[in-house]
């Protein structure tokens, strides 16, 4: 990882977001906005976001902001760089605005537009529910590994809309308080807005950067259990974790911290807990970052990987905000307090609608 940038309610850079998180701040608050919901609800919304340029939607404005921050001081060769967009809904707001025929409502056109803003010639979309961000990072890593490109700029983003909020309300998945991942009294998720970007490279010397953290492996699976409900056994996520370990060439004993998907819904947290138990990872320090960002959908995997990379560099265990009393069948070691600890390896997991699961391994570089 050569660089990262996170734009969220907690800040407009990775360092600003991280500092607020380590200080226990959350972007989640009670929002009363009739454009999004007829009743107030808890979410992590970004204030403002009016486009500086007339041709940008609010979604695109945050995307451009994240990319500009990432690229500050860097010059990427456009012919050896691929731009990958991770999102679940993109410019879905065009529907609510009565513009269903706008070309950038289509994700491939949206990716081409954002890539063109920075003169990138090659672009790709990864949209696979809530594992989109982790999947996009692994796609970029593998495209670089195969020699197709030297650099991959992966951007994940989603913003709130009436369409998104009403969808989760219809599933009765939204919590009427700040979310509490893995807690006995959890009531569901809080949605969040975010645009996050990560730059992967095989030629750091040409960019004048010294990566401190690298992505060493990953894995995917699908449990085919239900359109919106995860596996009841956790076996499929455990399979994705094992693939990630195998590709990285490490064992479960090498994991220093597990950063879970941790949505604070009943079935997601139970499924993840069972998967960690199957992999004998239950005593590893475990957290969820959803109590800080909310669930940012297509941005979640990228924003959370960026924060976890920073945690590895600083040697800090980030507590799982909102957690008090364990409420899953597996006895997990949920991080309660900020703690300094030498760290080398992080496992990040993700799961999503349709039964998809993903796992990714982050490791500190040893030769910087």
Secondary structure by P-SEA (a helix, b strand, c coil): cccccccccccccaaaaaaaaaaccccccccccccccccccccccccccccccccccaaaaaaaaaaaaaacccccccccbbbbbbccccccccccccccccccccaaaaaaaaaaaaccccccccccccaaaaaaaaaaaaaaaaccccbbbbbbbccccaaaaaaaaaaccccccccccccccccbbbbbcbbbbbbbbcccccccccccccccccbbbbcccccccccccaaaaaaaaaaaaaaacccccccccccccccccaaaaaaaaaaaaaacccccbbbbccccccccccaaaaaaaaaaaaaaaaccccccccccccccccccccccccccccccbbbbbbbbcccccbbbbbbccccc
